[in-house]
């Protein structure tokens, strides 16, 4: 087993054999969703998130190994590679540590030290740094290196050049940098000061200090952004005497005539070279840490947002609010097909409420609309009030505020134009908002995940890393739900394991030309779908109403024979599955014994359990098992809120310091982490997730700052009326 595999097993606390299997599966071109779902026996039923984390870490370790070989080759090319250095390079556990070791051997730009070396002063620097001379005169010693031709006119100039060489050598010492970084992490502070007298959202950081080792990711990112926008000046602070002593103690040997000279060079190295460099590295490391945490939070919030229960089989009105240009309306049927569009002007400056009321009432009655999806952007408050009044006279109609983040991006995109060439950009947005309520996953996959507003500081993140992480979440969600082979859009199909964007378009083109797919196997006739792609994608695609009921389950075609054997073992058949008569399958398997049943079917126990689940509920959508989406029929404003009021709401975003909850007053309220539950939690994500419907109690309202403070903890302690 390779070194990295053993390290991964230790880091993740997993069986080394399982980790080794995952590495082999990944190297063989298998996707994470496929590995997680259909190779459970090989990895001990790890979930997709853990497998993806192992894959990410494996990539980092392999990149580290690659860089390690490059560093060794570069040093060896300079004939400076020693056994000790080789061991140090081999032991470097991070890219940062490796670069510190390589630092003295990097080709440098022209510095004061390189100029001094060109003047032949390196031997003098080495002599002085050795600190072996107990008597004598430094000036007299340096006089031997005077060389007018090389530009060394005096002993003082020779000593100054030697000091520059020593300062650079000291600053390149990997051990010094390591010890200093450790010291700053333990005793340093991240500080920020006001760079302007102007008030701003960064006022909290106008005189701020926090230990480096305890720096919170959201504060790091806030300070970075405040600094970028010229509201803040930020940096790392540490007792200079303590820090410079680290450098001095590493270099200086008392008792030599050059000890004080080396001490001065060490002080110069710390002040001019080491601290500025280490400060940049530590701030970069803090930013990387904060970015990774922000990306994790974004991914954590994105998953439940995508997995929100669909509002099925409802004719839905999409309502995209606006002021001057009017509110865009789109009515779609239960399948998402557009039935009618319009534009109304109930908001300022037009205030054509009666006309809008008449138009919308007629549309609602004509098409049998029962749900209205309202975008939460500009003019949404006025629109919500208008709609709440409208539906009081329309029994059976409810509305929900829908996060419209990214809707405008989709509307103006090439994909939006391809889907709805007959509609202008604004009407496409209304369609998207309606469909988001009907099937959040199918609609949101059309939008760049970064444009979906469930993160913090996403625009400050490394784009490639953020995109990689979020695309992984989207892929996992799509494959957890599955996709209808005969109705799924190219955008949705492209997120299915093993399918490229080109393959997804080819699937749609094939069914448009040849009609619906009768079964999964027909996929092999589609261009760009070979045996490997089919293996990866087939289990995640559904064919409702197809020739074989198994094609509408999560059972992989490779396990069809096993499924039929299992059914026979339990006295059932595919006919029973089609008729919904296999609900007793689990109890029959339990009665007979899982081990015996799995041996008969020829699959492992984990696969057997999955097959049983799928046969019991063909066409199952895991989102249907979640609490339903909360629709509203009334509206409130911030002015209606009073401390102590009990309010039910939906969690819209989870951040490092708490959760934002929509309680139906247009402005989300903040539940601080201390108010989430009656016991300690390390992170808000341990208590709530996006989409959760929660009871809260109002703690405070600040209309001027548009802030609402809520408590879930106190709501649980408040007797219900």
C-alpha positions in Angstrom: 0.0 0.0 0.0 1.4 3.4 -1.0 2.4 5.9 1.6 -0.4 8.3 0.8 -3.0 5.6 1.2 -1.7 4.7 4.7 -1.7 8.4 5.6 -5.3 8.9 4.4 -6.4 5.9 6.4 -4.9 7.5 9.6 -6.2 11.0 8.9 -9.8 9.9 8.2 -9.8 7.0 10.8 -10.8 4.5 8.1 -9.8 0.9 7.4 -6.7 1.0 5.2 -8.1 -1.7 2.9 -11.2 0.4 2.2 -9.1 3.5 1.6 -6.9 1.6 -0.8 -10.0 0.4 -2.7 -11.3 3.9 -3.0 -8.0 5.1 -4.4 -8.0 2.3 -7.0 -11.6 3.0 -7.9 -10.8 6.7 -8.4 -7.7 5.9 -10.5 -9.8 3.6 -12.6 -12.0 6.5 -13.6 -15.0 5.9 -11.4 -17.1 8.8 -10.2 -17.7 9.6 -6.5 -21.5 9.0 -6.7 -21.0 5.7 -8.4 -18.4 4.6 -5.8 -20.6 5.7 -2.9 -23.8 4.0 -4.2 -22.6 0.9 -6.1 -19.3 -0.2 -4.5 -20.3 -0.2 -0.9 -18.7 -3.5 -0.1 -15.3 -2.1 -1.2 -15.3 0.9 1.1 -17.5 -0.1 4.1 -20.5 2.1 3.2 -18.7 5.5 3.4 -21.0 8.3 2.1 -20.3 10.5 -0.9 -19.1 13.4 1.2 -16.4 11.4 3.0 -15.3 9.8 -0.3 -15.1 13.2 -1.9 -13.0 14.5 1.0 -10.6 11.5 0.7 -10.4 12.2 -3.1 -9.6 15.9 -2.5 -6.9 15.1 0.1 -5.4 12.4 -2.2 -5.0 15.1 -4.9 -3.3 17.4 -2.4 -0.9 14.7 -1.3 -0.1 13.7 -4.9 0.6 17.3 -5.8 2.8 17.6 -2.7 4.7 14.5 -3.9 5.1 16.0 -7.4 6.4 19.2 -6.0 8.7 17.3 -3.7 10.3 15.6 -6.7 10.7 19.0 -8.4 12.4 20.5 -5.4 14.8 17.5 -5.1 15.7 17.7 -8.7 16.3 21.5 -8.5 18.6 21.2 -5.5 20.4 18.3 -7.0 20.9 20.3 -10.2 22.8 22.8 -8.0 25.0 20.0 -6.5 23.8 21.0 -3.1 21.6 17.9 -2.2 22.7 16.3 1.0 21.3 13.3 2.8 20.0 15.6 5.6 18.3 17.8 3.1 16.8 14.8 1.3 15.3 13.6 4.6 13.9 17.1 5.3 12.3 17.3 1.9 10.8 13.8 2.4 9.5 14.8 5.8 7.8 18.0 4.7 4.1 17.5 5.5 2.7 20.6 3.7 3.5 22.6 0.6 4.3 25.6 2.8 6.9 23.6 4.8 8.4 22.3 1.6 8.7 25.8 0.1 10.5 26.9 3.3 13.1 24.2 2.8 13.5 25.1 -0.8 13.7 28.8 -0.2 17.5 29.1 0.1 17.9 27.3 -3.2 15.4 29.3 -5.3 16.7 31.5 -7.9 16.3 35.0 -6.5 15.8 38.4 -8.0 18.7 40.8 -7.6 18.9 41.7 -3.9 21.4 43.5 -1.6 22.7 40.0 -0.7 23.2 38.9 -4.3 25.1 42.1 -5.1 27.3 41.6 -2.0 28.0 38.0 -3.2 29.0 39.3 -6.6 31.5 41.5 -4.8 33.1 38.4 -3.3 32.0 39.0 0.2 30.4 35.6 0.9 33.6 34.2 2.5 33.7 37.1 4.9 30.0 36.5 5.8 30.7 32.8 6.4 33.7 33.7 8.6 31.8 36.1 10.7 28.7 33.8 11.0 31.0 31.0 12.3 31.7 33.1 15.4 34.9 31.2 16.2 37.2 34.1 16.6 37.7 35.1 20.2 40.0 38.1 19.6 40.9 40.5 16.8 39.3 43.4 15.0 36.4 43.1 12.6 37.4 46.2 10.6 40.9 44.8 10.1 39.5 41.5 9.1 37.1 43.1 6.6 39.9 45.3 5.1 41.2 42.1 3.4 38.1 42.2 1.2 38.5 45.7 -0.1 38.4 45.5 -3.9 37.9 48.7 -5.9 37.2 46.8 -9.1 34.3 45.0 -7.5 33.0 48.1 -5.8 34.2 47.4 -2.3 35.9 50.7 -1.4 36.3 50.3 2.4 36.1 47.8 5.3 32.8 49.4 6.3 31.4 48.6 2.9 32.7 45.0 3.1 31.1 44.6 6.6 27.8 46.1 5.3 27.8 43.6 2.4 28.5 40.7 4.7 25.7 41.8 6.9 23.3 41.8 3.9 24.4 38.2 3.1 23.9 37.1 6.7 20.5 38.7 6.9 19.3 36.9 3.7 20.7 33.6 4.8 19.1 33.9 8.2 15.8 34.8 6.7 16.0 31.7 4.4 16.5 29.4 7.4 13.5 27.0 7.4 13.9 26.1 11.1 13.8 29.8 12.1 10.7 30.4 10.0 9.0 27.4 11.5 9.7 28.3 15.1 8.6 31.9 14.4 5.4 30.9 12.7 4.6 28.6 15.7 5.3 31.5 18.1 3.0 33.8 16.1 0.2 31.2 16.0 0.5 30.9 19.8 1.1 34.5 20.9 0.4 36.7 17.9 -2.7 38.7 17.1 -4.7 39.6 14.0 -5.4 43.3 14.3 -7.3 45.8 12.2 -7.6 49.6 12.5 -9.8 52.2 10.8 -8.3 53.5 7.6 -11.0 56.2 7.4 -13.3 58.1 9.6 -16.2 57.2 7.4 -18.8 54.9 8.9 -19.2 51.6 7.3 -20.3 48.0 7.8 -16.8 47.3 9.0 -17.1 49.5 12.1 -16.8 46.5 14.3 -13.2 46.1 13.0 -12.1 49.7 13.4 -10.2 48.7 16.5 -10.1 45.0 16.5 -7.7 42.3 17.8 -8.0 38.5 18.0 -5.4 35.8 18.7 -4.1 34.4 15.4 -4.6 30.8 16.6 -8.3 31.6 17.4 -9.1 33.8 14.4 -12.7 33.1 13.2 -13.0 32.5 9.5 -15.8 35.0 8.9 -13.8 37.7 10.7 -10.7 37.0 8.6 -12.7 37.4 5.4 -14.5 40.5 6.7 -11.2 42.1 7.5 -9.7 41.1 4.2 -12.7 42.7 2.3 -12.6 45.8 4.5 -8.9 46.2 3.8 -9.5 45.7 0.0 -12.2 48.4 0.1 -9.8 50.8 2.0 -11.9 50.9 5.2 -9.3 49.0 7.2 -5.6 48.6 7.8 -4.8 45.1 9.0 -1.8 43.0 10.0 -0.2 40.6 12.5 1.2 41.9 15.8 3.5 40.1 18.2 5.9 41.3 20.8 8.9 42.3 18.7 11.4 41.6 21.5 10.0 38.1 21.9 10.0 37.4 18.2 13.4 38.8 17.4 14.8 36.8 20.3 13.8 33.6 18.5 15.9 34.6 15.5 18.8 35.9 17.6 19.0 32.9 19.8 19.1 30.6 16.8 22.0 32.4 15.2 24.2 34.0 17.9 27.0 32.3 19.8 28.2 34.5 22.7 31.9 35.1 23.3 33.0 35.8 19.7 34.2 39.1 18.4 31.6 38.7 15.6 28.7 37.8 18.0 27.3 41.3 18.2 27.7 41.7 14.4 25.6 38.5 13.8 23.1 39.7 16.4 22.6 42.9 14.5 22.3 41.0 11.2 19.7 38.8 12.8 17.7 41.8 14.0 17.9 43.3 10.5 16.8 39.9 9.0 13.8 39.7 11.4 12.7 43.3 10.9 13.3 43.7 7.2 12.9 40.2 5.7 11.5 37.5 8.0 8.6 39.2 9.7 7.1 40.9 6.6 7.4 37.5 4.8 6.0 35.4 7.6 3.2 37.9 8.2 2.2 37.6 4.5 2.4 33.8 4.8 0.3 33.6 7.9 -2.3 36.0 6.6 -2.4 33.9 3.4 -2.8 30.8 5.5 -5.6 32.4 7.6 -7.3 33.4 4.3 -6.9 29.9 2.9 -8.3 28.5 6.2 -11.2 31.0 6.2 -11.9 30.4 2.5 -12.0 26.6 3.0 -14.4 27.1 5.9 -16.6 29.4 3.8 -16.6 26.9 1.0 -17.5 24.2 3.4 -20.4 26.3 4.8 -21.5 27.2 1.2 -21.5 23.5 0.3 -23.3 22.6 3.6 -26.1 25.2 2.9 -26.3 24.3 -0.8 -27.1 20.6 -0.2 -30.4 21.1 1.8 -31.4 23.9 -0.5 -31.1 21.7 -3.6 -32.8 18.8 -1.7 -35.8 20.9 -0.7 -39.0 18.9 -1.2 -40.6 19.8 -4.6 -44.1 21.3 -4.6 -45.5 18.7 -7.0 -48.5 18.7 -9.3 -49.4 22.3 -8.6 -50.1 24.9 -11.2 -47.7 27.6 -10.1 -47.5 31.3 -10.7 -44.0 32.8 -10.7 -44.0 36.4 -9.6 -40.8 38.4 -10.2 -41.2 41.8 -8.4 -40.0 45.1 -9.7 -40.8 48.8 -9.5 -40.5 50.9 -12.6 -40.5 48.0 -15.2 -43.4 46.2 -13.5 -43.7 42.7 -12.0 -43.2 39.8 -14.4 -45.7 37.0 -14.2 -45.4 33.4 -15.5 -47.9 30.6 -14.9 -46.6 27.0 -15.4 -48.4 23.7 -15.1 -47.4 20.9 -12.8 -44.7 19.8 -15.3 -43.2 23.2 -15.6 -44.7 24.0 -19.0 -45.4 27.7 -19.4 -49.1 28.4 -19.8 -49.3 32.2 -19.8 -47.2 35.3 -19.1 -47.9 38.9 -18.2 -46.6 42.1 -16.7 -48.5 44.0 -13.9 -47.7 47.2 -12.1 -49.0 47.1 -8.5 -45.9 48.7 -7.1 -44.6 52.3 -7.1 -44.3 54.4 -9.2 -47.3 53.0 -11.1 -49.5 51.7 -8.2 -51.9 50.1 -10.7 -53.2 47.7 -8.0 -56.8 47.2 -9.1 -55.7 46.5 -12.7 -53.1 44.1 -11.5 -55.6 42.4 -9.1 -58.0 41.8 -12.0 -55.3 40.4 -14.3 -53.9 38.0 -11.7 -57.3 36.9 -10.4 -58.3 36.0 -13.9 -55.0 34.1 -14.5 -55.3 32.2 -11.2 -58.9 31.2 -11.9 -58.3 30.4 -15.6 -55.4 28.0 -14.9 -56.3 26.7 -11.4 -53.2 28.2 -9.8 -52.7 27.0 -6.2 -49.2 28.2 -5.4 -47.4 31.5 -6.0 -43.6 31.7 -5.9 -42.5 35.3 -5.2 -38.9 36.4 -5.8 -37.3 38.0 -2.8 -35.5 40.8 -4.6 -36.4 44.4 -5.4 -40.0 45.4 -4.5 -40.6 42.0 -3.0 -42.1 43.5 0.2 -44.7 45.5 -1.6 -45.4 42.6 -3.8 -45.8 40.2 -0.9 -48.3 42.6 0.8 -50.3 43.0 -2.4 -50.4 39.2 -3.0 -51.4 38.4 0.6 -54.4 40.7 0.2 -55.2 39.2 -3.2 -55.3 35.6 -2.1 -57.6 36.3 0.9 -60.4 36.3 -1.7 -59.0 33.1 -3.4 -59.4 30.0 -1.2 -56.8 27.3 -1.7 -54.1 29.6 -3.0 -50.9 30.1 -1.0 -47.5 31.8 -1.6 -43.9 31.4 -0.7 -41.0 33.7 -0.9 -38.4 32.1 -3.1 -34.7 33.0 -3.1 -34.3 34.5 -6.6 -30.4 34.6 -6.4 -29.1 33.7 -9.8 -32.5 33.9 -11.6 -31.3 37.0 -13.5 -28.1 35.1 -14.4 -30.1 32.2 -15.8 -32.5 34.5 -17.6 -29.7 36.3 -19.5 -27.7 33.1 -20.1 -27.4 31.2 -23.4 -29.2 28.3 -21.7 -32.2 30.6 -20.8 -32.3 31.8 -24.4 -32.3 28.3 -25.7 -35.1 27.1 -23.4 -37.3 30.2 -24.0 -36.4 32.0 -27.1 -39.9 33.4 -27.4 -39.7 35.3 -24.0 -37.6 38.3 -23.0 -35.1 38.1 -20.2 -37.4 39.3 -17.5 -40.2 36.8 -18.2 -37.6 33.9 -18.2 -36.8 35.0 -14.7 -40.5 34.6 -13.6 -40.5 31.1 -15.1 -37.4 30.2 -13.2 -38.8 31.5 -10.0 -42.0 29.4 -10.5 -40.0 26.3 -11.3 -37.8 26.7 -8.3 -40.8 26.1 -6.1 -42.0 23.1 -8.1 -38.6 21.4 -8.3 -35.7 23.3 -6.7 -33.1 20.8 -7.8 -34.1 20.6 -11.5 -34.1 24.4 -11.8 -31.1 25.3 -9.7 -28.8 23.0 -11.6 -29.1 25.5 -14.5 -27.4 28.2 -12.4 -23.8 28.6 -11.5 -23.7 27.4 -7.8 -21.8 30.6 -6.9 -24.8 32.7 -7.9 -27.1 30.9 -5.4 -27.1 33.1 -2.3 -26.5 30.6 0.5 -22.9 31.4 1.4 -20.6 34.2 2.8 -18.0 36.1 0.8 -18.3 33.7 -2.1 -17.0 36.4 -4.4 -13.8 36.4 -2.4 -13.2 32.7 -2.7 -10.7 31.1 -5.1 -13.1 30.6 -8.1 -11.7 27.2 -9.2 -11.8 25.7 -5.7 -15.3 27.1 -4.9 -16.6 25.8 -8.2 -15.1 22.4 -7.7 -16.6 22.0 -4.2 -20.0 23.3 -5.2 -20.2 21.2 -8.4 -19.5 18.2 -6.2 -22.5 19.0 -4.0 -24.7 19.5 -7.0 -23.5 16.2 -8.5 -24.1 14.3 -5.2 -27.7 15.8 -4.9 -28.7 15.0 -8.4 -27.5 11.5 -8.1 -29.1 11.0 -4.8 -32.5 11.9 -6.3 -31.9 10.5 -9.8 -33.1 11.9 -13.1 -35.9 11.0 -15.4 -34.2 9.9 -18.6 -37.2 11.0 -20.7 -37.9 14.4 -19.2 -34.7 15.7 -17.6 -33.1 18.8 -19.1 -29.6 18.8 -20.5 -28.5 20.8 -17.5 -29.8 18.2 -15.1 -28.5 15.2 -17.1 -25.0 16.8 -17.3 -24.8 16.5 -13.5 -25.5 12.7 -13.6 -22.4 10.7 -12.8 -20.5 9.7 -15.9 -22.3 12.1 -18.3 -20.6 15.1 -19.9 -22.4 18.1 -21.1 -22.1 16.8 -24.7 -23.4 13.4 -23.7 -26.4 15.1 -22.0 -27.3 17.0 -25.1 -27.0 13.9 -27.2 -29.5 12.1 -24.9 -32.0 14.9 -25.4 -31.4 14.9 -29.1 -31.8 11.1 -29.3 -35.1 11.1 -27.5 -36.4 14.0 -29.6 -35.5 12.1 -32.8 -36.5 8.6 -31.6 -39.1 9.1 -28.9 -38.9 8.2 -25.2 -36.3 5.8 -24.0 -37.9 2.4 -23.5 -35.2 1.3 -21.1 -31.8 2.1 -19.7 -29.9 -0.2 -22.1 -30.9 2.0 -25.1 -28.6 4.6 -23.7 -25.7 2.7 -25.3 -27.1 3.8 -28.7 -26.5 7.4 -27.8 -23.2 9.0 -29.2 -20.5 9.6 -26.5 -22.0 7.0 -24.2 -19.8 3.9 -24.1 -19.7 1.0 -21.6 -17.8 3.0 -19.0 -20.1 6.0 -19.1 -23.1 3.7 -19.1 -21.7 1.9 -16.0 -21.3 5.2 -14.2 -24.7 6.8 -15.1 -27.2 4.0 -15.6 -28.1 3.5 -11.9 -28.9 7.2 -11.5 -31.3 7.5 -14.5 -35.0 6.5 -14.2 -37.4 5.3 -16.9 -40.9 5.6 -15.4 -43.4 3.5 -17.3 -40.6 1.6 -19.1 -40.6 -2.1 -20.1 -38.7 -3.1 -16.9 -39.8 -1.8 -13.5 -36.2 -2.0 -12.4 -35.4 0.8 -14.8 -37.4 3.0 -12.5 -35.4 2.2 -9.4 -31.9 2.8 -8.0 -31.0 -0.8 -8.8 -28.0 -0.8 -11.2 -28.3 -2.9 -14.4 -25.4 -5.0 -13.2 -27.6 -6.1 -10.3 -30.8 -6.9 -12.1 -30.1 -10.6 -12.0 -29.4 -10.3 -8.2 -32.7 -8.4 -7.7 -34.7 -11.1 -9.5 -32.9 -13.8 -7.5 -33.8 -12.0 -4.3 -37.4 -11.6 -5.3 -37.6 -15.3 -6.1 -35.9 -16.1 -2.8 -38.7 -14.1 -1.0 -41.5 -15.6 -3.1 -42.1 -12.4 -5.1 -41.7 -11.2 -8.7 -41.2 -8.1 -10.8 -45.0 -8.0 -11.3 -45.4 -7.6 -7.5 -42.9 -4.7 -7.6 -44.8 -3.0 -10.4 -48.0 -3.4 -8.5 -46.5 -2.0 -5.3 -46.8 -5.4 -3.6 -43.2 -5.8 -2.5 -43.6 -3.7 0.7 -43.1 -6.8 2.9 -39.8 -7.6 1.2 -37.6 -6.3 4.1 -39.5 -8.3 6.7 -39.1 -11.4 4.6 -35.4 -10.8 4.2 -35.0 -10.2 7.9 -36.9 -13.4 8.7 -34.7 -15.5 6.3 -31.5 -13.7 7.4 -29.6 -11.0 5.4 -26.5 -13.1 5.1 -28.4 -16.1 3.6 -30.4 -13.8 1.3 -27.3 -11.9 0.1 -25.4 -15.2 -0.6 -28.4 -16.5 -2.6 -28.6 -13.3 -4.6 -24.8 -13.1 -5.1 -24.3 -9.6 -3.7 -22.9 -8.1 -0.4 -25.2 -7.2 2.5 -24.9 -3.4 1.9 -26.0 -3.8 -1.8 -28.7 -6.2 -0.7 -30.2 -3.6 1.6 -30.2 -1.0 -1.2 -31.9 -3.3 -3.6 -34.6 -4.1 -1.0 -35.2 -0.4 -0.4 -35.5 0.2 -4.1 -37.8 -2.7 -4.8 -40.1 -1.7 -2.0 -40.6 1.8 -3.4 -39.9 2.0 -7.2 -39.6 5.6 -8.4 -38.9 6.7 -4.9 -37.7 10.3 -4.4 -35.8 10.8 -1.1 -37.0 14.4 -1.0 -40.5 13.3 -0.4 -39.5 12.0 3.0 -38.5 15.5 4.2 -40.9 18.0 5.9 -43.0 19.8 3.2 -42.3 23.3 2.0 -44.1 25.9 4.2 -46.5 28.1 2.1 -47.9 31.3 3.5 -51.3 33.0 3.2 -50.6 36.2 5.2 -47.9 38.8 5.6 -46.3 40.9 8.4 -43.9 43.7 8.6 -41.0 44.5 11.0 -43.3 47.1 12.6 -45.6 44.3 13.7 -42.8 42.5 15.6 -42.5 42.8 19.3 -40.0 41.1 21.7 -41.4 37.9 23.0 -43.5 37.1 20.0 -43.4 33.5 18.8 -42.8 33.2 15.1 -42.4 30.1 12.8 -39.9 30.5 10.0 -37.6 28.7 7.5 -33.9 28.6 7.8 -32.4 30.5 4.8 -28.7 30.5 5.5 -26.3 29.0 8.1 -23.1 30.9 8.8 -20.3 30.4 11.3 -21.9 32.7 14.0 -25.6 31.6 13.6 -28.5 31.1 11.3 -30.7 33.5 9.3 -34.4 32.6 9.5 -37.2 33.9 7.2 -40.2 34.6 9.5 -42.3 36.3 6.8 -41.4 39.9 7.3 -39.1 40.3 4.3 -36.0 40.8 6.5 -34.4 37.6 7.7 -33.8 37.4 11.5 -30.5 36.2 13.0 -30.4 33.4 15.5 -27.0 33.7 17.1 -25.2 30.4 17.8 -25.8 30.9 21.5 -29.6 31.0 20.9 -29.8 27.9 18.8 -30.3 25.3 21.5 -30.0 24.8 25.2 -26.7 22.9 25.0 -23.3 23.9 23.6 -22.7 23.4 19.9 -19.3 23.9 18.2 -21.0 25.1 15.0 -24.5 26.2 14.0 -24.6 23.5 11.4 -24.9 21.0 14.3 -28.2 22.4 15.2 -30.0 23.5 12.0 -29.7 23.3 8.2 -31.1 25.3 5.3 -34.8 24.6 4.7 -35.5 23.6 8.3 -38.9 24.9 9.6 -38.3 26.2 13.1 -40.1 28.0 15.9 -38.4 31.2 17.2 -39.1 33.9 19.7 -38.3 37.6 18.9 -35.6 39.0 21.1 -35.2 42.4 19.5 -36.0 44.5 16.4 -34.0 47.4 15.0 -35.9 48.8 12.0 -33.2 51.4 11.2 -30.5 48.8 10.8 -33.0 46.3 9.5 -31.9 43.7 12.1 -34.1 41.1 13.9 -32.7 39.0 16.7 -34.4 35.7 17.3 -34.0 32.7 19.6 -34.8 29.0 18.9 -33.6 28.0 22.3 -36.0 30.3 24.1 -38.9 29.3 21.8 -38.5 25.7 22.9 -38.9 26.9 26.5 -41.9 29.1 25.8 -45.3 27.5 26.5 -47.5 27.3 23.4 -50.7 29.3 23.5 
